[in-house]
Amino acid sequence: MPERPAEMLLDLWTPLIILWITLPPCIYMAPMNQSQVLMGGSPLELNRLTEEQRILNRSKRGWVWNQMFVLEEFSGPEPILVGRLHTDLDPGSKKIKYILSGDGAGTIFQINDITGDIHAIKRLDREEKAEYTLTAQAVDWETNKPLEPPSEFIIKVQDINDNAPEFLNGPYHATVPEMSILGTSVTNVTATDADDPVYGNSAKLVYSILEGQPYFSIEPETAIIKTALPNMDREAKEEYLVVIQAKDMGGHSGGLSGTTTLTVTLTDVNDNPPKFAQSLYHFSVPEDVVLGTAIGRVKANDQDIGENAQSSYDIIDGDGTALFEITSDAQAQDGIIRLRKPLDFETKKSYTLKVEAANVHIDPRFSGRGPFKDTATVKIVVEDADEPPVFSSPTYLLEVHENAALNSVIGQVTARDPDITASPIRFSIDRHTDLERQFNINADDGKITLATPLDRELSVWHNITIIATEIRNHSQISRVPVAIKVLDVNDNAPEFASEYEAFLCENGKPGQ
């Protein structure tokens, strides 16, 4: 008795199973709201339907098809069978004709009006159009009257890996500071793949570096490029060319690939101190050079560039700190030594300075590399110049009595040539200051004598200019002012101003 229910259940399911096996692989769907969307699916997806769903669908009237997708780029000697449309109408005495309309009907897709087979007659490209919406209808063969409402369905174009990855924004350029730590991010690149990103691995990209190791690395999935070596030095190599590959199919064999280039430039940091080109500089300067004149230039070279190479210059020691100064030339990046005070060859013939060059912008990250400064010694030799004679006094004051004898000496001026090779001096009077030629001077010793008589009552002061000229170089002359004061002597008797004043003197004032 317990075996009887099982036998009854087996008797019930056996005819249904036999019917399901004998039928072609297909799906039956009843139309909804006078229209039916027929969705495609693979045989694996169709097999997921439960047996109960298959039985339920077969009990309804509707369209039937066994395949609603087509592989792109497929071509062969015959049109490709995309799918088969069929209605569960009992043909009986009726002849059925199938009609197809919609996207590509008649041009891309053709239907056999008797069997309902749909063929693709052209090669399809999913990247141009991924799906087509069509409408199928069964009509009477003779009257063309619809036998059922039209049904809409979709043919999907199945993707194949027929597009290689492309870097649309390449070639790329990026910068990263020199001396960066390992793993510093440089940039990221992006490739695109026109294949279907949700079907298979046709658009799954993996990135790698073909050229550019061991300096840079790339994350396979994100395409973030990083430094693979620490402390890359711009001064050793400034620019790197990196070749990047994007490969689809997850990077597996058989995938398509595309490449691009990335130029990475190392930007400068202040990691190098200034260094003088030489430890000792020699300059010479004439003693009569004008104040402010540039005497010479010193330069501390810096392998860095831009503001990282800027240095300031100072005189930090030496016996000429009061006479010389140094300024920084921002354009040439050197130091200019200039004269602050007059030089005198006869007093001091040479000077020694200690100059320093120090970076203006210090990067504390590299302070451990030592002081970012350097020093050098500057020797300055003063050259003798042919200087004009120098009078013993800037001015002279002489006094002479008005009754001094002619040719008598009333005073003397002296001058010398300050040069080592002293030249003899000749003296003369600038006659523009002694138009009446009242004075003479001895050309050799500078003694001034009286040439014409003096009269204090006519002129108390005489101002003349004495000229001293080097005999060896007549262009070297000096001038000095000489003031001569005439002293009074009792050489004039009293004189009445008028006859009335004389009468008063003899007779006294009236009334006396």
ROMARVEX-395482 format. One record per atom (N, C-alpha, C): x, z, y; residue in three letters. Coordinates in steps of 0.2 Angstrom, whole numbers, plus 5000, padded with zeros to 4 digits. Layout:
XZYAla/...
END
This chain:
500450004994Met/500050005000Met/500450005006Met/501050045007Pro/501350045013Pro/501649975015Pro/501749925010Glu/502049865011Glu/501549815013Glu/500949825013Arg/500449775015Arg/500449765022Arg/500449815027Pro/500549795035Pro/501149745036Pro/501649755033Ala/502249715034Ala/502149645032Ala/501849635026Glu/501649575024Glu/501149535028Glu/500749575031Met/500249545035Met/500549525042Met/501049565045Leu/501349545051Leu/501849485050Leu/502149475044Leu/502549415042Leu/502149355042Leu/501549365039Asp/501049305038Asp/500849285045Asp/500749325050Leu/500549315056Leu/501049275060Leu/501749295060Trp/502249265064Trp/502549205061Trp/502549195054Thr/502849135051Thr/502649075054Thr/502049055055Pro/501848995058Pro/502048985065Pro/502149035069Leu/502349035076Leu/503049015076Leu/503449045072Ile/504149035072Ile/504348965070Ile/503948935064Ile/504048865062Ile/503948825068Ile/503348835071Leu/503148795077Leu/503748785082Leu/503948845084Trp/504448855089Trp/505148815087Trp/505348815081Ile/505948785079Ile/505848705079Ile/505248685077Thr/505148615077Thr/505048585084Thr/504948615089Leu/504848585095Leu/505548575099Leu/505548525103Pro/506248515107Pro/506348575112Pro/506948585114Pro/507148645118Pro/506848635125Pro/506348665127Cys/505948655133Cys/505648715136Cys/505348715142Ile/504948765145Ile/504348745147Ile/503848785147Tyr/503148765149Tyr/502948815155Tyr/502748785160Met/502548825166Met/501948795169Met/501448845170Ala/500848825173Ala/500948815180Ala/500548765184Pro/500648765191Pro/500348825194Pro/500548835201Met/500348895205Met/500148865211Met/499548875214Asn/499248855220Asn/499348785221Asn/499148745216Gln/499148665216Gln/499848635216Gln/500348685216Ser/501048655216Ser/501448705212Ser/501948675209Gln/502448715205Gln/503148695206Gln/503548745208Val/504248735209Val/504548745202Val/504948685200Leu/505248685193Leu/505948705194Leu/506148765192Met/506848785193Met/507248765187Met/507948745188Gly/508348725182Gly/508648785179Gly/508948785174Gly/509348835170Gly/509648805164Gly/510248845163Ser/510648825157Ser/510248845151Ser/510448815145Pro/510148835138Pro/510248915137Pro/510848945140Leu/510949015139Leu/510449055142Leu/510249035148Glu/509749065152Glu/509049055149Glu/508948995146Leu/508248985143Leu/508149035137Leu/508749045133Asn/508649085127Asn/508549155129Asn/508649175135Arg/508549245137Arg/507749265137Arg/507349215137Leu/506649225137Leu/506449255130Leu/505949295131Thr/505749335124Thr/505249285121Thr/505249295115Glu/504749255110Glu/504049265113Glu/503849325116Glu/503149325118Glu/503049285124Glu/503549275129Gln/503549235134Gln/503449155132Gln/503849135127Arg/503749065125Arg/503049055122Arg/502749105118Ile/502149085116Ile/501649085121Ile/501649135126Leu/501249135132Leu/501249065136Leu/501849045137Asn/501848975141Asn/501648915137Asn/501748915130Arg/501448865127Arg/500648855126Arg/500448915128Ser/499648915128Ser/499348895134Ser/499748875139Lys/499548855146Lys/499648775147Lys/499248745151Arg/499448675152Arg/499948675158Arg/500348625158Gly/500848615164Gly/501348565162Gly/501948575166Trp/502448525165Trp/502948555161Trp/503348505158Val/503848525153Val/504448485155Val/505048525154Trp/505748485155Trp/506248535152Trp/506848505150Asn/507348535147Asn/507948545150Asn/508048515156Gln/508648525160Gln/508548505167Gln/508748545172Met/508648525179Met/509248535183Met/509848525180Phe/510448515184Phe/510848465182Phe/511348435186Val/511748385184Val/512448395187Val/512948375183Leu/513648395185Leu/513848345190Leu/514148365196Glu/514348325201Glu/514948285198Glu/515048225202Glu/515648185201Glu/515648155194Glu/515148155190Phe/515148135183Phe/514948055184Phe/515248015180Ser/515147945180Ser/515247925173Ser/514847875171Gly/514947845164Gly/514647775164Gly/514647745158Pro/514347675157Pro/513647675158Pro/513347735157Glu/512547735157Glu/512347785162Glu/511747785165Pro/511547835170Pro/511447905166Pro/511547955170Ile/511548025167Ile/510848045166Ile/510748075160Leu/510048105159Leu/510048175163Leu/509648185168Val/509648245171Val/509148295168Val/508548265166Gly/508048315163Gly/507448265161Gly/506948305157Arg/506448265155Arg/505748305157Arg/505348265160Leu/504648295162Leu/504148275157Leu/503748315155His/503148305151His/502648355152His/502048325151Thr/501448365152Thr/501148385145Thr/500748435145Asp/500448455138Asp/499748435138Asp/499548385142Leu/498948355141Leu/498948315135Leu/498348315132Asp/498248285125Asp/498148215127Asp/498648165124Pro/498648095126Pro/497948065123Pro/497748085118Gly/497148055115Gly/497047985117Gly/496547975121Ser/496347905123Ser/496647885129Ser/497047935132Lys/497247915139Lys/497947895139Lys/498147855143Lys/498847835144Lys/499147865150Lys/499747905150Ile/499947935155Ile/500547905158Ile/500647895165Lys/501147865168Lys/501447925173Lys/502147925173Tyr/502447975177Tyr/502747945183Tyr/502647985189Ile/502847955196Ile/503248015199Ile/503847995202Leu/504348035205Leu/504348015212Leu/504348075216Ser/504448065224Ser/504948125226Ser/505148115232Gly/505548165236Gly/506248145237Gly/506748195237Asp/507448175239Asp/507748135234Asp/507948075236Gly/508348035232Gly/507947995226Gly/507248005226Ala/506847965221Ala/506947895222Ala/507147865217Gly/507147785217Gly/507847765219Gly/508247805223Thr/508947785225Thr/509447825221Thr/509347885220Ile/509847925217Ile/509547945210Ile/508847955209Phe/508547975203Phe/508047925201Phe/508047915195Gln/507447865192Gln/507147905187Gln/506447885186Ile/506047915181Ile/505847865176Ile/505847875170Asn/505547825165Asn/504747845165Asn/504347795168Asp/503647815169Asp/503247825162Asp/503547815157Ile/503247825150Ile/503447885147Ile/504147895147Thr/504447955143Thr/504448015148Thr/504548005154Gly/504648065159Gly/505448075160Gly/505848045157Asp/506548055157Asp/506848035164Asp/507148085167Ile/507448075174Ile/508248065173Ile/508448005176His/509147995176His/509447995183His/510148015184Ala/510448005190Ala/510847935189Ala/510747895194Ile/511047825194Ile/511647825199Ile/511747875202Lys/512347875207Lys/512747935206Lys/513447935207Arg/513847985207Arg/513648035212Arg/513648105211Leu/513348155215Leu/513948195218Leu/513948215224Asp/514448265227Asp/514148325229Asp/514248385226Arg/513948445228Arg/514048465235Arg/514748445237Glu/514948465244Glu/514548425249Glu/514248365247Glu/513848335252Glu/513148355252Glu/512848365246Lys/512148395245Lys/512148435239Lys/511948495239Ala/511948535233Ala/511348535229Ala/510748515232Glu/510148515228Glu/509648465231Glu/509248445227Tyr/508748395228Tyr/508048425226Tyr/507548415231Thr/506848435230Thr/506448375229Thr/506148375223Leu/505748315221Leu/505048335219Leu/504548285218Thr/503948305216Thr/503748255210Thr/503448285205Ala/503248245199Ala/502548245199Ala/502248185196Gln/501448185195Gln/501348145189Gln/500848165185Ala/500548125180Ala/499948085182Ala/499948025181Val/499347985183Val/499047945177Val/498447915178Asp/498147875173Asp/498547805173Asp/498747785168Trp/499147715168Trp/498747665171Trp/498047655170Glu/497647605172Glu/497347615179Glu/497147675180Thr/496847685187Thr/497247715192Thr/497847745190Asn/498347775194Asn/498047845197Asn/497447865194Lys/497147925197Lys/497547985194Lys/497648035198Pro/498048095196Pro/497748125190Pro/498048145185Leu/497848185179Leu/497848255180Leu/498348275184Glu/498548345186Glu/498748355193Glu/498748405196Pro/499048415203Pro/499848395203Pro/500148375208Pro/500848365208Pro/501248425208Pro/501848425205Ser/502248485204Ser/502948475207Ser/503148515211Glu/503748515214Glu/504348545210Glu/504848515210Phe/505448545206Phe/506048535210Phe/506648565208Ile/507248565211Ile/507848545206Ile/508148495208Ile/508748475204Ile/509448495207Ile/509748535204Lys/510348565207Lys/510948525205Lys/511448515209Val/512048485207Val/512548535206Val/512848535200Gln/513248585197Gln/513948575199Gln/514348625202Asp/514948615205Asp/515548605200Asp/516048565201Ile/516648555197Ile/517248575202Ile/517748585200Asn/518348605204Asn/518648535207Asn/518348505212Asp/518648435214Asp/518848445221Asp/518948505224Asn/519148515231Asn/519748565231Asn/520348535234Ala/520948585234Ala/520848625241Ala/521148685240Pro/521048735246Pro/521448695252Pro/521148715258Glu/521448685264Glu/521548735270Glu/522148735273Phe/522248775279Phe/522048745285Phe/521448755288Leu/521248715293Leu/521548735300Leu/521848785300Asn/522148815307Asn/522948805306Asn/523248785301Gly/523948775301Gly/524248715305Gly/524848715306Pro/525348765304Pro/525348825309Pro/525548885306Tyr/525448945310Tyr/526148965313Tyr/526049005318His/526649035321His/526449115322His/526949155321Ala/526849225322Ala/527549255324Ala/527449315327Thr/528049355329Thr/528049425326Thr/528649455325Val/528649525323Val/529349555326Val/529349615328Pro/529949645331Pro/530549645326Pro/531149625328Glu/531649635324Glu/531749715322Glu/532149725317Met/532249795314Met/531649835312Met/531049795311Ser/530449825309Ser/530549855302Ser/530149905300Ile/530249935294Ile/529949895288Ile/530049905282Leu/529849865276Leu/529049875276Leu/528749815275Gly/528049815275Gly/527649805281Gly/528049795287Thr/527649785293Thr/527249715293Thr/526649725295Ser/526149665295Ser/526349615300Ser/526449555298Val/526649495302Val/525949465305Val/525549435300Thr/524949395302Thr/524649385295Thr/524049355296Asn/523649335290Asn/523449265291Asn/523449225285Val/523149155286Val/522549145281Val/522149095282Thr/521549085279Thr/521549015277Thr/521349005270Ala/521248935267Ala/520448935266Ala/520248875266Thr/519548865264Thr/519448815258Thr/518948825254Asp/518848785248Asp/518148765248Asp/518048695248Ala/517348665249Ala/516948675242Ala/517248695237Asp/516848705231Asp/516448765231Asp/515948775226Asp/515448825226Asp/515748895225Asp/515748935230Pro/516049005230Pro/515649055225Pro/515049035223Val/514649075218Val/514649055211Val/514948995210Tyr/514948965203Tyr/515648965200Tyr/515749005195Gly/516448995192Gly/517049025197Gly/517648995196Asn/518149015200Asn/518448955204Asn/518048905205Ser/518248845209Ser/518548865216Ser/518148915219Ala/518348925226Ala/518748995226Ala/518949025221Lys/519249085221Lys/519949075222Lys/520249095228Leu/520949085230Leu/521449135229Leu/522049115227Val/522549165226Val/523149135230Val/523449185235Tyr/523949155239Tyr/524649175237Tyr/525149135238Ser/525849155236Ser/526349115241Ser/526949145241Ile/527449115245Ile/527949075241Ile/527949005243Leu/528448965240Leu/529148965243Leu/529148975249Glu/529848975253Glu/529749035258Glu/530249075258Gly/530249125263Gly/530449195260Gly/530549195254Gln/530849255251Gln/531549255252Gln/531849315252Pro/531549385251Pro/531349415257Pro/531249375262Tyr/531149405269Tyr/530449425270Tyr/529949395267Phe/529249405268Phe/528849405261Phe/528349435261Ser/527849445256Ser/527149425258Ser/526749415253Ile/526049395255Ile/525549435250Ile/525049465252Glu/524549495248Glu/524149435244Glu/524049435238Pro/523749375235Pro/523049365237Pro/522649415238Glu/521949405239Glu/521749405247Glu/522149445251Thr/521949445258Thr/522349395262Thr/522949375259Ala/523349325263Ala/523749365269Ala/523749425269Ile/524149465274Ile/524849465272Ile/525249435277Ile/525949425277Ile/526349485280Ile/526849515276Lys/527149575278Lys/527949555277Lys/528349605281Thr/529049595280Thr/529249625273Thr/529649595270Ala/529949615263Ala/530649645263Ala/530949635269Leu/531649665270Leu/531549715276Leu/531949775276Pro/531949815282Pro/532449785287Pro/532349805293Asn/532949795298Asn/533249725298Asn/532749675299Met/533049605300Met/533249605307Met/533849575308Asp/534149575314Asp/534049505318Asp/533749505324Arg/533649445327Arg/534349415329Arg/534849455331Glu/535449425333Glu/535849385327Glu/535649405321Ala/535949365315Ala/535549305313Ala/534849315314Lys/534449255313Lys/533749265316Lys/533549225320Glu/532949235325Glu/532349205322Glu/532349145318Glu/531749115316Glu/531749095308Glu/531149105305Tyr/531149095298Tyr/530549045297Tyr/530549005292Leu/530048955290Leu/529848985283Leu/529148995283Val/528849025277Val/528348965275Val/528348945268Val/527848905265Val/527448945261Val/526748935263Ile/526248975259Ile/525848925255Ile/525648955249Gln/525148915245Gln/524548955243Gln/523948915244Ala/523348945241Ala/523148905235Ala/522948935230Lys/522848905223Lys/522148925221Lys/521648885219Asp/521048905217Asp/521048915210Asp/520448925207Met/520348945200Met/520749015198Met/520749055204Gly/521049125203Gly/521749115202Gly/522049065204Gly/522849055203Gly/523049035196Gly/522549025191His/522649005184His/522848935184His/523148915178Ser/523448845177Ser/522848795177Ser/522948745180Gly/522448695181Gly/522048695188Gly/522248745191Gly/521848755198Gly/522248705203Gly/521848685208Leu/522048645214Leu/522448695219Leu/522848665223Ser/523248705228Ser/523348665234Ser/523448705240Gly/523548675246Gly/524148725249Gly/524548695254Thr/525048725257Thr/525048725264Thr/525348775268Thr/525448765275Thr/526148805277Thr/526348795283Thr/526948835285Thr/526748885290Thr/527148935290Leu/527148985295Leu/527848995298Leu/527948985304Thr/528549005308Thr/528549075311Thr/528949115308Val/529049185311Val/529649195315Val/529549215321Thr/530049225326Thr/530149305327Thr/530749325326Leu/530949395327Leu/530949405335Leu/530549455338Thr/530649475345Thr/531149525346Thr/531449525352Asp/532049565353Asp/531849635354Asp/532249685352Val/532249755354Val/532949775356Val/532949825360Asn/533649845362Asn/534049885357Asn/534349855353Asp/534749885347Asp/535449875348Asp/535649845354Asn/536349825355Asn/536649855362Asn/537149885362Pro/537449915368Pro/537849855372Pro/537849865379Pro/538249815382Pro/539049825381Pro/539449775381Lys/540149775380Lys/540449735384Lys/540949765388Phe/541349725393Phe/541749665389Phe/541749605392Ala/542149555389Ala/542949575388Ala/543149615393Gln/543849635393Gln/543949705395Gln/544449735393Ser/544449805395Ser/544849815402Ser/545149765404Leu/545549765410Leu/545449705414Leu/545249715421Tyr/545149655425Tyr/545649665431Tyr/545949605433His/546349605439His/546049565444His/546049585451Phe/545849555456Phe/546349565462Phe/546449515466Ser/546849525472Ser/546349505478Ser/546549535484Val/546149525490Val/546549525496Val/546549485501Pro/546849495507Pro/546649555511Pro/547149585514Glu/547049645518Glu/546549635524Glu/546449575526Asp/546049565532Asp/545349535530Asp/545149545524Val/544549515521Val/543949555525Val/543449515526Val/542849545530Val/542449595526Val/542249645529Leu/541849695525Leu/541249665522Leu/541149685516Gly/540549655512Gly/540649595508Gly/541249575508Thr/541449515504Thr/541549535497Thr/541349485493Ala/541349495485Ala/542149485483Ala/542349535480Ile/543049535478Ile/543149505471Ile/542649515467Gly/542749495460Gly/542049515456Gly/542049485450Arg/541449505446Arg/541649535439Arg/541349575436Val/541449605430Val/540749595426Val/540849585419Lys/540249565415Lys/540249605409Lys/539749645407Ala/539649675400Ala/539149625397Ala/539349605391Asn/538949555387Asn/538449605383Asn/537849575382Asp/537349615378Asp/537049565373Asp/537049575367Gln/536749525362Gln/535949525363Gln/535649575366Asp/534949575367Asp/534749525372Asp/534149515373Ile/533949465378Ile/533449505383Ile/533249465388Gly/532749495393Gly/532949555396Gly/532449605397Glu/532549665400Glu/532949715395Glu/532949695389Asn/533449735384Asn/534149725386Asn/534349675389Ala/535049655391Ala/535249675398Ala/534749705401Gln/534849725408Gln/535349785409Gln/535849775413Ser/536349835413Ser/536449845421Ser/536549915422Ser/536749935429Ser/537449945429Ser/537749935435Tyr/538549945435Tyr/538649995441Tyr/539150035439Asp/539350095444Asp/540150105443Asp/540450125449Ile/541150145449Ile/541150215448Ile/541450245443Ile/541350315441Ile/542050345442Ile/542550315443Asp/543150345445Asp/543650295448Asp/544250325450Gly/544750285453Gly/544950305460Gly/545450275463Asp/545750295469Asp/545450245475Asp/544950205473Gly/544650165478Gly/543950175479Gly/543650225476Thr/542950235476Thr/542650235484Thr/543050255489Ala/542850255495Ala/542850185499Ala/543250145496Leu/543350075499Leu/542950025496Leu/542750035490Phe/542449975486Phe/541750005483Phe/541349955482Glu/540649975479Glu/540549915474Glu/540049925469Ile/539849875464Ile/539149875464Ile/538849815464Thr/538149805464Thr/537949755457Thr/537349765455Ser/537149725449Ser/536849665451Ser/537049605448Asp/536649545449Asp/536149535443Asp/535549545444Ala/535049545439Ala/534949475436Ala/535149425439Gln/535149355436Gln/535649345432Gln/536249355434Ala/536849335430Ala/537049395425Ala/536749455426Gln/536849515422Gln/537649535423Gln/537949535429Asp/538549555430Asp/538649605436Asp/539249625437Gly/539349675442Gly/539749645447Gly/539549645454Ile/539949615459Ile/540349675463Ile/540949665464Ile/541349715467Ile/541449695475Ile/541249735479Arg/541349715486Arg/541749775490Arg/541949745496Leu/542349795501Leu/541849825505Leu/541949895505Arg/541549935510Arg/541949955516Arg/542649965516Lys/543049985522Lys/543649945522Lys/543949935528Pro/544549895529Pro/545149915525Pro/545449865523Leu/546149875519Leu/546749865524Leu/547249895522Asp/547849895525Asp/548449885520Asp/548749835520Phe/549249815515Phe/549849865516Phe/549949875523Glu/550549915524Glu/550449995522Glu/549850015522Thr/549650085520Thr/549650085512Thr/549250045509Lys/549150045502Lys/549049975499Lys/549449965494Lys/549549895491Lys/549149885485Lys/548849935482Ser/548449925476Ser/547949985475Ser/547449965471Tyr/546950015469Tyr/546750005462Tyr/546550065459Thr/546250065452Thr/545550095452Thr/545150055449Leu/544450075448Leu/544250085441Leu/543750125439Lys/543450135432Lys/542750115433Lys/542550065430Val/541850045431Val/541450055424Val/540750065425Glu/540350075419Glu/539750025419Glu/539550005414Ala/538949965413Ala/538549995408Ala/537850015410Ala/537450055406Ala/536750015405Ala/536450005399Asn/535749975399Asn/535250015403Asn/534849975406Val/534350005410Val/533750025406Val/533549995401His/532950005397His/533250035390His/533150095388Ile/533450125382Ile/532850135377Ile/532950115371Asp/532450125366Asp/532650185362Asp/532250235362Pro/532550295359Pro/532550295351Pro/532250235348Arg/532350235341Arg/533050215339Arg/533450185343Phe/534050165342Phe/534650205345Phe/534450265348Ser/534950305352Ser/535450325347Ser/535350335341Gly/535850355336Gly/536450305335Gly/536350245338Arg/536850195337Arg/537450205342Arg/537350265346Gly/537950275351Gly/537650265358Gly/538150275363Pro/537950275370Pro/537850195371Pro/537250175375Phe/537150115377Phe/537450095383Phe/538150105383Lys/538550095389Lys/539250075387Lys/539650055392Asp/540350035391Asp/540750045398Asp/541450055397Thr/541850055403Thr/542350005403Thr/542649995409Ala/543249945410Ala/543649965416Ala/544249945416Thr/544749965421Thr/544749905426Thr/544749915432Val/544849855437Val/545449875442Val/545949825442Lys/546549835446Lys/546449785452Lys/546449815458Ile/546449775464Ile/547049775468Ile/547349715469Val/547949715473Val/547849685480Val/548049725485Val/547949705492Val/548549655494Val/548349595496Glu/548849545498Glu/549049555506Glu/549649545508Asp/549849555515Asp/549549495519Asp/549249505524Ala/549049455529Ala/549449455535Ala/549549395538Asp/549849395545Asp/549449415550Asp/549549485552Glu/549149515557Glu/549449505564Glu/549049515569Pro/549249505576Pro/549649565578Pro/550049565583Pro/550449615586Pro/549949675587Pro/550249735587Val/549849795588Val/550149835594Val/549849845599Phe/550049885605Phe/550149955603Phe/550549985607Ser/550650055605Ser/550050095608Ser/549750075613Ser/549150105616Ser/548550055617Ser/547950075616Pro/547450025617Pro/547350005624Pro/547550055629Thr/547550035636Thr/548150075639Thr/548250045645Tyr/548850075649Tyr/548650095656Tyr/548850145659Leu/548750165666Leu/549450175669Leu/549550135674Leu/550150145678Leu/550050155685Leu/550550195688Glu/550450215696Glu/551050185699Glu/550950165705Val/551550135709Val/551350155717Val/551850175721His/551750185728His/551750115731His/551350115736Glu/551250055740Glu/551850025743Glu/552350075744Asn/552950045747Asn/553550035742Asn/553350025736Ala/553850015731Ala/554149945732Ala/554849945731Ala/555249885732Ala/555049835727Ala/555149775730Leu/554949715726Leu/555449715720Leu/555249685714Asn/555549685708Asn/555749745704Asn/555449805707Ser/555549865704Ser/555049875698Ser/555349915693Val/554949925687Val/554349975688Val/553749955687Ile/553250005688Ile/552950025682Ile/553150005676Gly/552950025669Gly/553149985664Gly/552949995658Gln/553149955652Gln/552549965646Gln/552449905643Val/552049905637Val/552449885631Val/552249915625Thr/552649895619Thr/552149875613Thr/552349835609Ala/551949805603Ala/552349795598Ala/552149795592Arg/552549775586Arg/552049735581Arg/552449695577Asp/552049655571Asp/552049705565Asp/551349715563Pro/551249765558Pro/551549735551Pro/551649675550Asp/551849645544Asp/552549675542Asp/552649665535Ile/553249685533Ile/553849645535Ile/553649575536Thr/554149535539Thr/554049525546Thr/554249585550Ala/554049585557Ala/554349535561Ala/553849505565Ser/554049445569Ser/554249475576Ser/554749455580Pro/554849475587Pro/554249455591Pro/554149495596Ile/553549485601Ile/553849465607Ile/553449425610Arg/553549405617Arg/552849425621Arg/553049445627Phe/552449475632Phe/552349425638Phe/551749425640Ser/551549385646Ser/550949415649Ser/550849395655Ile/550249415659Ile/549749365659Ile/549149385658Asp/548549335658Asp/548449325666Asp/548649265668Arg/548649255676Arg/547949245678Arg/547449245674His/546749245676His/546549315679His/546949365676Thr/546849435679Thr/547349455684Thr/547749405687Asp/548249415692Asp/548349355696Asp/547749335699Leu/547849275703Leu/548349265708Leu/548449325712Glu/548949325717Glu/549649335715Glu/549749345708Arg/550349345705Arg/550749405708Arg/550449465709Gln/550749525712Gln/551249555707Gln/551249535700Phe/551649575695Phe/551949525691Phe/552549545688Asn/552849505683Asn/552949555677Asn/553149525671Ile/553349555665Ile/553849525661Ile/554349565659Asn/554849545655Asn/554649525648Asn/554749465646Ala/554449435640Ala/554749465634Ala/555349495634Asp/555649525628Asp/555449605627Asp/555549645633Asp/555449715632Asp/554749735635Asp/554349695638Gly/553749715641Gly/553749765647Gly/554249755651Lys/554349795657Lys/553949755663Lys/553549795667Ile/553149765672Ile/553449775679Ile/553549725683Thr/553949735689Thr/553449705695Thr/553649735701Leu/553249715707Leu/553449645709Leu/552949595710Ala/553149535713Ala/553049525720Ala/552549555723Thr/552349555730Thr/552249625733Thr/552249635739Pro/552149705742Pro/551449725741Pro/551349785740Leu/550649815739Leu/550449855746Leu/549749855746Asp/549449885752Asp/548849925749Asp/548949995749Arg/548450035746Arg/547750025750Arg/547850015757Glu/547250015761Glu/546949945760Glu/547249895757Leu/546849835755Leu/546549835748Leu/546949865743Ser/546649875736Ser/547049935733Ser/546649975730Val/546950035727Val/547050025720Val/546649985717Trp/546749965709Trp/546849895708Trp/547349885703His/547449815701His/547349815693His/546949775690Asn/546849775683Asn/547049705680Asn/547549715676Ile/547849655673Ile/547849655665Ile/547949595662Thr/547949595655Thr/548549575652Thr/548949605648Ile/549549585645Ile/549449555638Ile/549749505636Ile/549749465630Ile/550349475626Ile/550249495620Ala/550849495615Ala/550749445610Ala/551249405609Thr/551249345604Thr/551849345600Thr/551649335593Glu/552249335588Glu/552649265589Glu/553249275589Ile/553749215590Ile/553649175584Ile/553549195578Arg/553549155572Arg/552849125571Arg/552349155574Asn/551749125573Asn/551349135579Asn/551349085583His/551049085590His/550249095590His/549949085584Ser/549249095583Ser/549049175583Ser/549649215582Gln/549449285581Gln/549649315588Gln/549149335591Ile/549149365598Ile/548749425599Ile/548949465603Ser/548449525605Ser/548449535612Ser/547949565615Arg/547849585622Arg/547749655623Arg/547949675629Val/547849745630Val/547749755638Val/547249795640Pro/547149805647Pro/547649855650Pro/547849835657Val/548349875660Val/548049895667Val/547849955669Ala/547649975675Ala/548250005680Ala/548249975686Ile/548849995690Ile/548550025696Ile/548650085698Lys/548450125703Lys/548950125709Lys/548750105715Val/549250105721Val/549150175724Val/549750205725Leu/549750275728Leu/549950265736Leu/549650305739Asp/549650305747Asp/550350335749Asp/550550305754Val/551150335758Val/550950335766Val/551350375770Asn/551150385777Asn/551450325781Asn/551150265781Asp/551450205784Asp/550950185789Asp/550450225792Asn/550050195797Asn/549950255802Asn/550050235809Ala/549950285815Ala/549150285816Ala/548950345820Pro/548250345821Pro/548050295826Pro/547450275826Glu/547250225831Glu/546550245833Glu/546450235840Phe/545750255843Phe/545250195841Phe/544650225840Ala/544150175838Ala/543950135844Ala/543950165851Ser/543750125857Ser/544050165863Ser/544050135869Glu/544250155875Glu/543950225877Glu/543250225876Tyr/542850285878Tyr/543150345874Tyr/543250335867Glu/543550385863Glu/544250415865Glu/544650365868Ala/545250385871Ala/545250425877Ala/544750405881Phe/544650445888Phe/544450515886Phe/544050525881Leu/543750585879Leu/544350635876Leu/544850595873Cys/545350635870Cys/545850665876Cys/545950615881Glu/546350635887Glu/546050685891Glu/545450685893Asn/545050725898Asn/544550775895Asn/544550775889Gly/544050825886Gly/543350805887Gly/542850835884Lys/542150825884Lys/541850835891Lys/541350805893Pro/541050815900Pro/540850885900Pro/540950915906Gly/540650985907Gly/541151035905Gly/541751015902Gln/542251065901Gln/542751075906Gln/
END
